[in-house]
């Protein structure tokens, strides 16, 4: 008996007994609400391993910092003032004010251009950034004093410039636009999707910040024409795409309704104590530690495979916990990064996407050609979302083929094709009923032509005595427009983080006006914001509806033919058992599951099911971002040949050293990835690329 107990406990707690260890390093993640003033002391005492959120100027012992983009600093001119009604007048006023702001000692980085080094497309705009800086440096002050309205910590920036803030009437407002608030306006996460695929690009964020303030009708028309052309793939080459993005940013800033001043950086602390700290840290250039890649890479030094990760967060959970239009606050985003497991993850140090639960084959189509849509492909009905074969022959501009990495849900049921395609039906059916769902699915509905289930493959991983069999469906998605290969897979991936019966249960709650998916709709209708875990009344109603749907073995119309009655019975019974055992209904396919929660803490336990395809170390390549510097550029005909220094990691036990050295010879068209940098030097390059484009 003793031997049996030891063997069982060893398998549950350690990670080196078997050659295949699903999920990621910590066996438990605990989020604790910590006031920013108390965080330094807890870090020094090794009571927390990281503080997710800005920490200020405090520098606790044995800690390191990670930096990410926090906000944009902009000037907005008061067009109601007759002296600022004309674009030339506003630009002249900006030219007088910007040189003094550039010399300010405030806690921000001066950057008089909308695209920053924390955007992947920064290199595409680099010459324009430098030109904007030179114009500011060459401009001499003078002219009438501007009355500048300013709030919060930006008052320090204005004070350092020598200008005085306005108490009443104002000419210009110095504003800080938080990136996370900006992204919340641009995109809403919905199940397995996370907004438009270009939501993190500099040109896209520039449009969100500047487009609404443009006053002239002709300028607005030109901006929206360029923006729509960029979104719909209205270009035939990379050079044409880059020039289109450069032109869009130029149009956005030409009238000086709003002027870029710079940006601020979020500095978050991690505990790197030799024994009790963490290592192997990946983070996001725009989200920092509040990102999926952080939770998938972070490793405890003393207990790499079975440690207890403790994270401090600044605020209590406020947003509802539902996977459709919830998890929108700071704590919610971090909880969902652990519970959810989308098809693709944001590339941590760039603007693209990395595969997570799907793999894609190279897209076909585009280049002026068309793709014929097979007659057995399914087309969502725009009104009901029902998935049916097309009534007539269809063509598309592009086809993306996905291989889905299925696994078990937390309730023990196996994922199927029905789970992967049901979100398409949901997107069409609910877009007209909820503004946040409409915004979250607008790109998908604009682009999706059809979806087709091709086949179901099996794949066996052989670890000697251990063999694991995976079912891998292959699904084709047909797009109405053609996108570049790096973007196309993220437009409409066939995937769901939660089982179809849970989505159906939530739909029934909303249809019967017992709750709403989004906070906006909940306020409008005067009903609860749907929460699957923390609202006792909502959970009681959910349990009652669940019993009813289980008795009926209910299958939604869109899944008739993909789900049998017997399969539905098994699904509903599993969801009911899970709810009774765990006290909530947050069933996902993610690497962690919700264990317990209170007003001040959340505990997440690892889900180490052998069917889970991603394992310890799967994302280690995204830890420790490395930079490269161009040291020589030589144009040879239509080619630009670059030499670069690159960083490498020299590791010794639990410490490491980053070394800069001349880069090795790279094959043609290879890329050196780079993290964000606040300096003006070019931090990365693509070798053997086309010559620089001009706008």
Secondary structure per residue as TSV (DSSP state, phi and psi in degrees):
chain	resnum	aa	ss	phi	psi
A	1	X	-	360.0	-42.8
A	2	X	H	-61.8	-43.9
A	3	X	H	-61.3	-42.4
A	4	X	H	-62.5	-42.6
A	5	X	H	-63.7	-43.5
A	6	X	H	-62.8	-43.1
A	7	X	H	-64.0	-43.0
A	8	X	H	-64.7	-44.0
A	9	X	H	-68.5	-35.0
A	10	X	H	-64.9	-38.7
A	11	X	H	-68.0	-31.4
A	12	X	H	-79.1	-29.5
A	13	X	H	-105.1	-23.4
A	14	X	-	-111.5	164.1
A	15	X	S	-118.8	3.0
A	16	X	S	-111.9	10.9
A	17	X	S	-79.3	-29.4
A	18	X	S	-120.4	153.4
A	19	X	S	-78.0	-10.2
A	20	X	-	-125.2	115.3
A	21	X	-	-123.1	95.8
A	22	X	B	-68.0	158.4
A	23	X	S	72.8	-157.3
A	24	X	-	-121.3	-175.4
A	25	X	S	-61.2	-63.2
A	26	X	-	-65.8	140.8
A	27	X	S	-85.5	-15.7
A	28	X	E	-149.6	139.8
A	29	X	E	-121.1	125.6
A	30	X	E	-118.7	124.4
A	31	X	E	-101.6	127.3
A	32	X	E	-125.1	133.0
A	33	X	E	-72.1	123.3
A	34	X	-	-134.4	127.4
A	35	X	-	-64.5	140.9
A	36	X	H	-53.2	-34.6
A	37	X	H	-68.1	-27.5
A	38	X	H	-89.5	-15.8
A	39	X	H	-61.3	-43.6
A	40	X	H	-57.1	-40.8
A	41	X	H	-66.0	-40.7
A	42	X	H	-67.6	-34.9
A	43	X	H	-66.3	-42.4
A	44	X	H	-65.1	-33.2
A	45	X	T	-85.3	3.7
A	46	X	T	61.1	26.9
A	47	X	S	-80.0	-25.7
A	48	X	-	-132.8	154.0
A	49	X	S	-95.4	-19.8
A	50	X	E	-162.2	155.8
A	51	X	E	-117.3	114.8
A	52	X	E	-88.1	99.2
A	53	X	S	139.2	160.9
A	54	X	-	-59.1	139.4
A	55	X	-	-110.0	-5.3
A	56	X	T	80.3	-152.1
A	57	X	T	-91.0	-5.4
A	58	X	-	-62.4	143.5
A	59	X	-	-129.4	80.9
A	60	X	-	-62.6	156.0
A	61	X	T	-64.4	156.3
A	62	X	T	40.2	49.0
A	63	X	E	-127.9	157.0
A	64	X	E	-126.9	162.2
A	65	X	E	-115.0	146.7
A	66	X	E	-119.8	142.7
A	67	X	E	-114.6	144.3
A	68	X	E	-151.1	161.3
A	69	X	E	-68.5	127.8
A	70	X	E	-105.8	-46.0
A	71	X	E	-157.3	163.9
A	72	X	E	-102.2	140.0
A	73	X	E	-107.6	123.1
A	74	X	E	-135.6	157.4
A	75	X	E	-105.7	129.5
A	76	X	E	-117.0	123.6
A	77	X	E	-89.7	147.8
A	78	X	-	-85.5	100.0
A	79	X	T	-72.7	-12.7
A	80	X	T	-70.5	-17.5
A	81	X	S	-78.0	120.5
A	82	X	G	-57.6	-29.3
A	83	X	G	-75.7	-6.9
A	84	X	G	-123.4	16.8
A	85	X	S	-74.0	-27.4
A	86	X	S	-94.9	140.5
A	87	X	H	-56.1	-38.9
A	88	X	H	-63.3	-37.2
A	89	X	H	-67.3	-40.8
A	90	X	H	-67.1	-42.5
A	91	X	H	-65.2	-37.0
A	92	X	H	-65.1	-39.9
A	93	X	H	-64.9	-40.5
A	94	X	H	-63.7	-39.4
A	95	X	H	-63.2	-30.9
A	96	X	H	-74.3	-35.3
A	97	X	H	-86.5	-36.0
A	98	X	H	-60.4	-40.7
A	99	X	H	-60.0	-35.6
A	100	X	H	-72.9	-34.7
A	101	X	H	-68.7	-33.5
A	102	X	H	-63.3	-31.1
A	103	X	T	-88.3	-0.8
A	104	X	-	-69.5	153.2
A	105	X	-	-97.1	12.7
A	106	X	S	-64.8	164.9
A	107	X	S	-81.9	70.2
A	108	X	S	-157.6	165.8
A	109	X	E	-108.3	123.4
A	110	X	E	-70.4	127.1
A	111	X	-	-156.6	89.2
A	112	X	-	-77.7	47.7
A	113	X	S	-153.9	142.5
A	114	X	S	-66.4	-25.3
A	115	X	-	-94.5	132.7
A	116	X	-	-113.7	170.2
A	117	X	T	-64.5	-8.3
A	118	X	T	-91.3	10.4
A	119	X	S	-113.1	141.0
A	120	X	G	-64.4	-29.9
A	121	X	G	-86.9	15.1
A	122	X	G	-57.4	-41.5
A	123	X	G	-63.2	-30.3
A	124	X	G	-68.2	-18.6
A	125	X	G	-116.3	6.4
A	126	X	H	-58.2	-43.3
A	127	X	H	-65.9	-33.4
A	128	X	H	-71.4	-35.3
A	129	X	H	-61.9	-47.7
A	130	X	H	-65.2	-37.5
A	131	X	H	-64.2	-39.7
A	132	X	H	-64.5	-39.0
A	133	X	H	-66.3	-40.1
A	134	X	H	-64.6	-39.3
A	135	X	H	-60.8	-39.0
A	136	X	H	-67.0	-42.9
A	137	X	H	-64.0	-33.2
A	138	X	H	-86.9	-7.4
A	139	X	-	-86.4	133.0
A	140	X	-	-96.3	145.0
A	141	X	-	-69.3	-173.5
A	142	X	-	127.8	177.8
A	143	X	S	84.7	178.5
A	144	X	S	-65.8	149.9
A	145	X	-	-73.7	133.1
A	146	X	-	-87.9	142.4
A	147	X	-	-91.0	112.7
A	148	X	E	-110.1	123.7
A	149	X	E	-88.0	134.7
A	150	X	E	-148.3	147.4
A	151	X	-	-133.2	158.2
A	152	X	T	63.2	-144.7
A	153	X	T	-72.1	-12.3
A	154	X	H	-70.1	-15.2
A	155	X	H	-59.8	-30.9
A	156	X	H	-65.3	-40.0
A	157	X	H	-63.5	-46.0
A	158	X	H	-66.6	-39.7
A	159	X	H	-62.1	-37.7
A	160	X	H	-70.6	-16.5
A	161	X	H	-86.0	-13.1
A	162	X	T	92.6	-4.4
A	163	X	-	-91.6	153.4
A	164	X	-	-105.7	139.8
A	165	X	B	-69.1	150.2
A	166	X	-	-89.1	136.8
A	167	X	S	-91.3	-32.4
A	168	X	S	-120.8	-106.1
A	169	X	S	-64.4	145.5
A	170	X	-	-138.8	154.3
A	171	X	S	-101.5	-38.0
A	172	X	E	-143.8	148.0
A	173	X	E	-113.3	127.7
A	174	X	E	-91.9	115.0
A	175	X	E	-124.6	151.6
A	176	X	E	-114.2	120.4
A	177	X	E	-106.5	110.4
A	178	X	E	-65.5	133.5
A	179	X	H	-62.3	-40.6
A	180	X	H	-67.4	-35.8
A	181	X	H	-65.8	-38.5
A	182	X	H	-62.5	-45.7
A	183	X	H	-68.4	-31.0
A	184	X	H	-64.1	-32.4
A	185	X	H	-73.0	-33.7
A	186	X	H	-84.9	-27.6
A	187	X	-	-156.1	147.8
A	188	X	-	-121.1	131.8
A	189	X	E	-69.4	141.6
A	190	X	E	-144.2	109.8
A	191	X	T	52.9	-111.9
A	192	X	T	-94.2	4.2
A	193	X	E	-109.9	150.1
A	194	X	E	-132.0	63.2
A	195	X	S	73.9	-175.5
A	196	X	-	-59.9	146.7
A	197	X	T	-65.4	-18.7
A	198	X	T	-103.6	19.2
A	199	X	T	-64.0	-23.0
A	200	X	T	-97.8	1.8
A	201	X	S	-76.4	147.4
A	202	X	H	-61.7	-42.7
A	203	X	H	-64.6	-36.4
A	204	X	H	-69.8	-44.8
A	205	X	H	-66.8	-33.2
A	206	X	H	-61.7	-38.8
A	207	X	H	-63.9	-41.6
A	208	X	H	-63.9	-39.9
A	209	X	H	-75.2	-41.3
A	210	X	H	-104.6	-25.7
A	211	X	G	-64.2	-40.6
A	212	X	G	-65.3	-26.1
A	213	X	G	-89.1	-4.6
A	214	X	-	-68.0	128.0
A	215	X	-	-93.5	-32.2
A	216	X	-	-83.4	132.4
A	217	X	H	-61.4	-42.2
A	218	X	H	-65.1	-38.3
A	219	X	H	-66.8	-41.6
A	220	X	H	-61.9	-40.3
A	221	X	H	-63.7	-43.8
A	222	X	H	-65.2	-38.4
A	223	X	H	-64.3	-48.2
A	224	X	H	-69.3	-30.1
A	225	X	H	-65.9	-46.0
A	226	X	H	-65.8	-39.4
A	227	X	H	-65.4	-46.4
A	228	X	H	-63.7	-39.0
A	229	X	H	-64.2	-40.0
A	230	X	H	-66.7	-42.0
A	231	X	H	-65.6	-35.2
A	232	X	T	-94.7	12.7
A	233	X	T	71.7	35.5
A	234	X	-	-81.8	57.9
A	235	X	-	-154.5	158.5
A	236	X	S	-115.2	-3.7
A	237	X	S	-152.7	165.5
A	238	X	H	-63.5	-38.4
A	239	X	H	-63.7	-41.6
A	240	X	H	-65.9	-37.9
A	241	X	H	-63.3	-47.3
A	242	X	H	-62.6	-43.0
A	243	X	H	-64.3	-34.9
A	244	X	H	-65.5	-42.1
A	245	X	H	-65.7	-40.6
A	246	X	H	-64.2	-41.0
A	247	X	H	-65.0	-40.2
A	248	X	H	-59.8	-47.5
A	249	X	H	-64.2	-37.6
A	250	X	H	-62.8	-43.0
A	251	X	H	-64.5	-37.6
A	252	X	H	-64.7	-31.4
A	253	X	H	-105.7	-4.3
A	254	X	T	-63.1	-39.2
A	255	X	T	-85.9	-3.4
A	256	X	-	57.3	28.5
A	257	X	S	-62.2	-41.9
A	258	X	E	-135.0	138.6
A	259	X	E	-124.3	132.6
A	260	X	E	-71.2	133.9
A	261	X	E	-113.2	-42.9
A	262	X	E	173.2	-154.8
A	263	X	E	-151.9	161.0
A	264	X	E	-114.4	160.6
A	265	X	E	-119.6	137.8
A	266	X	E	-88.8	127.3
A	267	X	E	-115.4	112.6
A	268	X	E	-110.3	151.1
A	269	X	E	-106.0	138.0
A	270	X	E	-122.9	147.3
A	271	X	E	-85.6	113.6
A	272	X	-	-112.9	32.1
A	273	X	-	-52.6	144.2
A	274	X	T	-58.8	-37.1
A	275	X	T	-105.3	-49.8
A	276	X	T	-98.4	7.9
A	277	X	S	-91.4	-165.8
A	278	X	E	-125.5	160.2
A	279	X	E	-145.0	-175.9
A	280	X	S	60.5	44.9
A	281	X	-	-88.1	122.7
A	282	X	-	-108.0	146.4
A	283	X	-	-147.7	174.9
A	284	X	B	-106.3	141.4
A	285	X	T	-63.6	-24.2
A	286	X	T	-116.6	-23.0
A	287	X	T	-105.9	-11.1
A	288	X	B	66.6	-135.1
A	289	X	T	-77.0	-16.7
A	290	X	S	-83.8	65.7
A	291	X	S	-149.9	156.9
A	292	X	H	-64.1	-34.9
A	293	X	H	-68.6	-29.0
A	294	X	H	-63.8	-48.5
A	295	X	H	-69.2	-20.4
A	296	X	H	-92.4	-6.6
A	297	X	H	-118.5	-31.8
A	298	X	-	-59.6	135.9
A	299	X	E	-134.0	130.6
A	300	X	E	-78.0	133.0
A	301	X	S	-64.9	-41.5
A	302	X	S	-79.1	-31.8
A	303	X	-	-132.0	75.2
A	304	X	T	-57.8	-41.1
A	305	X	T	-100.5	-13.7
A	306	X	T	-142.3	30.6
A	307	X	-	-85.9	172.0
A	308	X	E	-110.7	108.0
A	309	X	E	-86.6	128.0
A	310	X	E	-118.4	121.2
A	311	X	E	-119.4	135.2
A	312	X	E	-91.5	137.3
A	313	X	E	-127.2	152.9
A	314	X	S	-83.6	-24.7
A	315	X	S	-135.2	159.4
A	316	X	-	-76.5	156.0
A	317	X	-	-61.7	134.8
A	318	X	-	-124.1	-40.1
A	319	X	S	-73.3	152.9
A	320	X	-	-67.4	152.3
A	321	X	-	-100.0	87.1
A	322	X	-	-141.2	145.5
A	323	X	T	-79.6	0.7
A	324	X	T	-92.3	-56.4
A	325	X	T	-143.3	44.0
A	326	X	-	-122.9	-164.4
A	327	X	-	57.2	35.4
A	328	X	-	-90.7	-6.9
A	329	X	S	-95.0	-177.1
A	330	X	H	-60.8	-48.9
A	331	X	H	-67.3	-42.0
A	332	X	H	-59.3	-41.9
A	333	X	H	-62.3	-38.8
A	334	X	H	-71.0	-40.9
A	335	X	H	-61.8	-44.5
A	336	X	H	-69.6	-28.7
A	337	X	H	-62.7	-27.1
A	338	X	H	-90.1	-41.3
A	339	X	H	-76.9	-41.8
A	340	X	-	-81.0	157.0
A	341	X	-	-147.4	79.5
A	342	X	-	-70.3	171.2
A	343	X	S	-60.2	-43.9
A	344	X	E	-131.5	154.5
A	345	X	E	-114.6	147.8
A	346	X	E	-61.2	133.0
A	347	X	-	-62.6	124.5
A	348	X	T	-64.2	-32.1
A	349	X	T	-117.6	25.7
A	350	X	S	-155.2	-161.2
A	351	X	S	-112.0	2.6
A	352	X	S	-91.9	-156.9
A	353	X	E	-134.9	148.9
A	354	X	E	-120.5	145.8
A	355	X	E	-66.6	141.4
A	356	X	S	-127.0	-68.7
A	357	X	S	-111.6	2.9
A	358	X	E	-133.2	153.0
A	359	X	E	-121.7	146.1
A	360	X	E	-121.8	148.5
A	361	X	-	-88.7	159.6
A	362	X	-	-56.0	131.8
A	363	X	-	-60.7	147.2
A	364	X	E	-115.0	160.2
A	365	X	E	101.6	-156.1
A	366	X	-	64.0	-162.9
A	367	X	T	51.3	39.7
A	368	X	T	81.7	-5.1
A	369	X	-	-97.4	175.4
A	370	X	-	-125.4	157.2
A	371	X	E	-116.2	128.4
A	372	X	E	-77.6	131.4
A	373	X	E	-86.4	122.8
A	374	X	-	-59.6	152.0
A	375	X	T	-68.4	-21.5
A	376	X	T	-90.4	4.0
A	377	X	-	-70.8	150.7
A	378	X	E	-100.1	135.8
A	379	X	E	-118.5	125.7
A	380	X	E	-70.6	136.0
A	381	X	-	-71.8	125.9
A	382	X	T	-58.2	-28.3
A	383	X	T	-91.7	-45.1
A	384	X	T	-103.7	-18.5
A	385	X	-	81.1	-2.6
A	386	X	-	-58.0	136.2
A	387	X	E	-97.2	112.2
A	388	X	E	-136.9	154.5
A	389	X	E	-59.7	147.9
A	390	X	-	-64.2	143.0
A	391	X	S	-73.0	-24.7
A	392	X	S	-140.0	172.2
A	393	X	-	-63.4	139.0
A	394	X	E	-126.1	152.0
A	395	X	E	-127.3	156.6
A	396	X	E	-133.2	165.7
A	397	X	S	-90.1	-18.2
A	398	X	E	-157.9	146.7
A	399	X	E	-123.7	131.2
A	400	X	E	-117.0	126.2
A	401	X	E	-105.5	125.5
A	402	X	E	-112.8	143.4
A	403	X	E	-112.1	118.3
A	404	X	E	-91.9	132.5
A	405	X	-	-95.8	88.7
A	406	X	-	-75.8	162.1
A	407	X	-	-160.3	-172.0
A	408	X	B	-87.2	149.2
A	409	X	-	-79.3	168.8
A	410	X	T	-62.4	-22.2
A	411	X	T	-86.9	5.8
A	412	X	S	90.5	-7.0
A	413	X	-	-81.7	152.4
A	414	X	B	-85.0	138.0
A	415	X	-	-66.6	147.9
A	416	X	-	-135.5	177.6
A	417	X	H	-60.7	-32.7
A	418	X	H	-58.5	-39.0
A	419	X	H	-65.0	-36.4
A	420	X	H	-72.9	-34.0
A	421	X	H	-96.7	-16.0
A	422	X	H	-61.5	-34.4
A	423	X	H	-57.4	-28.5
A	424	X	H	-62.5	-46.9
A	425	X	H	-62.6	-42.2
A	426	X	H	-59.9	-43.8
A	427	X	H	-58.6	-43.5
A	428	X	H	-73.5	-40.3
A	429	X	H	-69.0	-32.9
A	430	X	H	-106.0	-5.0
A	431	X	T	-63.2	-32.7
A	432	X	T	-83.4	-6.9
A	433	X	T	-105.9	-13.8
A	434	X	-	-146.3	122.8
A	435	X	H	-64.3	-32.8
A	436	X	H	-72.5	-37.1
A	437	X	H	-67.5	-37.8
A	438	X	H	-59.2	-45.3
A	439	X	H	-67.5	-40.3
A	440	X	H	-67.8	-26.6
A	441	X	H	-110.3	6.4
A	442	X	H	-62.2	-42.2
A	443	X	H	-65.8	-44.7
A	444	X	H	-57.7	-47.2
A	445	X	H	-69.5	-29.3
A	446	X	H	-70.9	-32.2
A	447	X	H	-100.8	-32.1
A	448	X	E	-70.8	128.4
A	449	X	E	-103.3	-45.0
A	450	X	E	-167.7	164.6
A	451	X	E	-135.1	142.3
A	452	X	E	-138.2	127.7
A	453	X	E	-84.7	117.1
A	454	X	E	-88.6	-55.5
A	455	X	E	-165.8	172.4
A	456	X	E	-122.7	113.4
A	457	X	E	-96.5	161.2
A	458	X	E	-120.5	141.8
A	459	X	E	-134.5	132.5
A	460	X	E	-113.1	127.6
A	461	X	E	-103.4	122.7
A	462	X	E	-106.7	116.0
A	463	X	E	-116.0	45.2
A	464	X	T	76.2	-107.3
A	465	X	T	-73.5	-17.7
A	466	X	E	-107.9	122.2
A	467	X	E	-124.0	133.1
A	468	X	E	-122.0	128.2
A	469	X	E	-107.1	127.7
A	470	X	E	-112.5	141.6
A	471	X	E	-98.6	126.1
A	472	X	E	-126.4	97.2
A	473	X	E	-68.3	148.5
A	474	X	E	-113.2	123.1
A	475	X	E	-127.9	135.6
A	476	X	E	-102.8	135.3
A	477	X	E	-117.6	127.2
A	478	X	E	-103.4	130.2
A	479	X	E	-111.3	143.0
A	480	X	S	-73.9	-24.7
A	481	X	S	-122.4	165.8
A	482	X	-	-105.9	129.1
A	483	X	-	-116.0	161.4
A	484	X	-	-64.5	151.2
A	485	X	H	-55.5	-33.1
A	486	X	H	-74.4	-16.3
A	487	X	H	-103.9	-35.9
A	488	X	H	-52.0	-43.8
A	489	X	T	-63.3	-21.5
A	490	X	T	-91.5	-1.4
A	491	X	T	-77.0	-46.0
A	492	X	S	-148.8	60.8
A	493	X	-	-68.2	138.8
A	494	X	-	-79.8	99.7
A	495	X	-	-165.5	149.6
A	496	X	-	-138.9	136.6
A	497	X	S	-79.2	-25.4
A	498	X	S	-119.4	157.2
A	499	X	-	-69.6	154.2
A	500	X	H	-60.9	-33.7
A	501	X	H	-69.5	-28.1
A	502	X	H	-71.6	-40.4
A	503	X	H	-61.0	-42.6
A	504	X	H	-63.0	-41.9
A	505	X	H	-60.0	-44.1
A	506	X	H	-64.7	-38.7
A	507	X	H	-60.3	-41.7
A	508	X	H	-62.7	-39.5
A	509	X	H	-59.6	-44.4
A	510	X	H	-75.1	-39.8
A	511	X	H	-60.4	-37.7
A	512	X	T	-85.8	10.1
A	513	X	T	60.0	35.7
A	514	X	S	-97.7	-11.8
A	515	X	-	-169.1	176.4
A	516	X	B	-136.5	150.1
A	517	X	S	-66.8	-43.9
A	518	X	S	-109.9	158.0
A	519	X	H	-63.9	-39.8
A	520	X	H	-59.3	-47.8
A	521	X	H	-71.5	-33.5
A	522	X	H	-62.0	-42.5
A	523	X	H	-67.7	-39.9
A	524	X	H	-65.4	-38.6
A	525	X	H	-94.8	-8.7
A	526	X	T	69.0	38.5
A	527	X	-	-126.4	166.7
A	528	X	-	-65.1	148.0
A	529	X	B	-77.2	119.0
A	530	X	-	-57.2	120.9
A	531	X	-	-130.2	122.7
A	532	X	S	-85.5	-2.3
A	533	X	S	-134.2	-40.9
A	534	X	S	-103.6	-7.6
A	535	X	-	-104.0	106.6
A	536	X	H	-59.0	-41.0
A	537	X	H	-66.3	-43.2
A	538	X	H	-63.9	-41.0
A	539	X	H	-64.8	-37.2
A	540	X	H	-64.1	-43.2
A	541	X	H	-65.8	-40.1
A	542	X	H	-60.2	-41.8
A	543	X	H	-63.6	-39.4
A	544	X	H	-65.7	-44.6
A	545	X	H	-64.3	-37.8
A	546	X	H	-61.5	-43.2
A	547	X	H	-60.9	-41.0
A	548	X	H	-64.4	-46.7
A	549	X	H	-67.7	-31.8
A	550	X	H	-66.8	-41.8
A	551	X	H	-61.6	-35.6
A	552	X	H	-84.5	-8.1
A	553	X	T	48.4	48.7
A	554	X	-	-65.5	135.0
A	555	X	-	-127.6	123.4
A	556	X	-	-63.6	152.7
A	557	X	G	-53.6	-40.1
A	558	X	G	-65.5	-18.3
A	559	X	G	-108.2	6.7
A	560	X	B	-62.9	126.7
A	561	X	T	100.9	-21.9
A	562	X	T	-102.9	-19.8
A	563	X	B	-130.8	127.2
A	564	X	-	-86.2	167.8
A	565	X	H	-62.7	-42.1
A	566	X	H	-63.8	-41.5
A	567	X	H	-62.6	-39.7
A	568	X	H	-63.7	-42.8
A	569	X	H	-58.5	-45.0
A	570	X	H	-63.2	-41.3
A	571	X	H	-64.4	-48.4
A	572	X	H	-64.8	-38.7
A	573	X	H	-65.4	-40.0
A	574	X	H	-65.6	-40.8
A	575	X	H	-65.1	-40.7
A	576	X	H	-63.5	-45.1
A	577	X	H	-61.1	-42.8
A	578	X	H	-60.5	-44.9
A	579	X	H	-60.9	-40.8
A	580	X	H	-70.3	-34.4
A	581	X	H	-77.5	-34.6
A	582	X	H	-108.8	-12.0
A	583	X	S	77.7	14.1
A	584	X	S	-158.2	172.3
A	585	X	-	-121.4	22.6
A	586	X	-	-80.3	71.9
A	587	X	-	-89.0	125.2
A	588	X	-	-136.1	-178.0
A	589	X	S	-105.9	16.5
A	590	X	S	-79.8	173.9
A	591	X	S	-76.2	-14.8
A	592	X	E	-130.7	155.9
A	593	X	E	-129.6	153.6
A	594	X	E	-73.3	125.3
A	595	X	E	-103.0	-53.9
A	596	X	E	-158.2	165.0
A	597	X	E	-157.9	159.0
A	598	X	-	-148.1	-173.0
A	599	X	S	-65.8	-25.5
A	600	X	S	-116.9	1.4
A	601	X	E	-157.2	157.0
A	602	X	E	-138.1	133.5
A	603	X	E	-116.9	128.4
A	604	X	E	-120.8	128.7
A	605	X	E	-105.4	145.8
A	606	X	E	-67.8	148.4
A	607	X	-	-112.9	91.4
A	608	X	-	-97.3	63.3
A	609	X	-	-89.1	136.9
A	610	X	T	-64.2	-15.7
A	611	X	T	-78.0	-13.9
A	612	X	-	-71.2	124.9
A	613	X	-	-79.2	-27.9
A	614	X	-	-89.0	137.8
A	615	X	B	-123.5	172.6
A	616	X	T	-51.0	126.7
A	617	X	T	93.9	-4.7
A	618	X	T	-59.4	-32.3
A	619	X	T	-115.1	18.2
A	620	X	G	-60.9	-25.6
A	621	X	G	-65.2	-12.7
A	622	X	G	-101.0	4.5
A	623	X	S	-84.4	158.2
A	624	X	S	51.4	76.1
A	625	X	-	-62.1	136.9
A	626	X	-	-113.2	148.8
A	627	X	-	-111.8	166.2
A	628	X	E	-141.2	152.5
A	629	X	E	-128.0	133.7
A	630	X	E	-72.7	125.9
A	631	X	E	-107.4	-19.4
A	632	X	E	-158.8	138.4
A	633	X	E	-130.1	131.4
A	634	X	E	-136.5	125.4
A	635	X	E	-89.0	129.0
A	636	X	E	-129.3	95.7
A	637	X	T	64.8	-122.4
A	638	X	T	-94.4	17.5
A	639	X	E	-120.5	146.4
A	640	X	E	-116.2	110.1
A	641	X	E	-96.6	129.4
A	642	X	E	-119.2	144.8
A	643	X	E	-113.4	146.2
A	644	X	E	-145.0	150.9
A	645	X	E	-93.2	143.3
A	646	X	E	-131.7	152.0
A	647	X	E	-89.1	143.0
A	648	X	E	-131.5	160.9
A	649	X	E	-104.4	127.1
A	650	X	E	-107.9	108.8
A	651	X	E	-104.6	139.7
A	652	X	E	-137.6	112.7
A	653	X	T	50.9	-120.1
A	654	X	T	-98.7	9.8
A	655	X	E	-120.5	163.3
A	656	X	E	-146.6	160.4
A	657	X	E	-133.2	133.1
A	658	X	E	-95.3	125.0
A	659	X	E	-114.6	133.5
A	660	X	E	-97.8	129.3
A	661	X	E	-150.9	160.3
A	662	X	E	-56.1	134.5
A	663	X	-	-70.2	148.1
A	664	X	-	-71.5	165.8
A	665	X	-	-61.8	134.2
A	666	X	-	-112.2	146.3
A	667	X	-	-67.7	158.4
A	668	X	T	-53.9	140.6
A	669	X	T	63.6	20.4
A	670	X	-	-82.5	160.6
A	671	X	B	-123.6	137.5
A	672	X	-	-98.6	115.3
A	673	X	-	-74.7	152.6
A	674	X	-	-140.3	146.3
A	675	X	-	-85.8	170.3
A	676	X	-	-66.3	152.4
A	677	X	-	-142.7	145.1
A	678	X	S	-93.5	5.1
A	679	X	S	-91.0	172.5
A	680	X	S	-96.0	2.3
A	681	X	S	-80.1	156.4
A	682	X	-	-76.9	112.7
A	683	X	-	-87.7	-4.2
A	684	X	-	-157.2	170.7
A	685	X	-	-155.5	159.9
A	686	X	B	-113.2	122.7
A	687	X	T	-79.2	150.7
A	688	X	T	52.6	41.1
A	689	X	E	-92.9	166.2
A	690	X	E	-59.6	158.6
A	691	X	-	-62.0	156.2
A	692	X	-	-56.9	141.7
A	693	X	-	-91.2	161.3
A	694	X	-	-125.9	147.7
A	695	X	-	-86.8	360.0
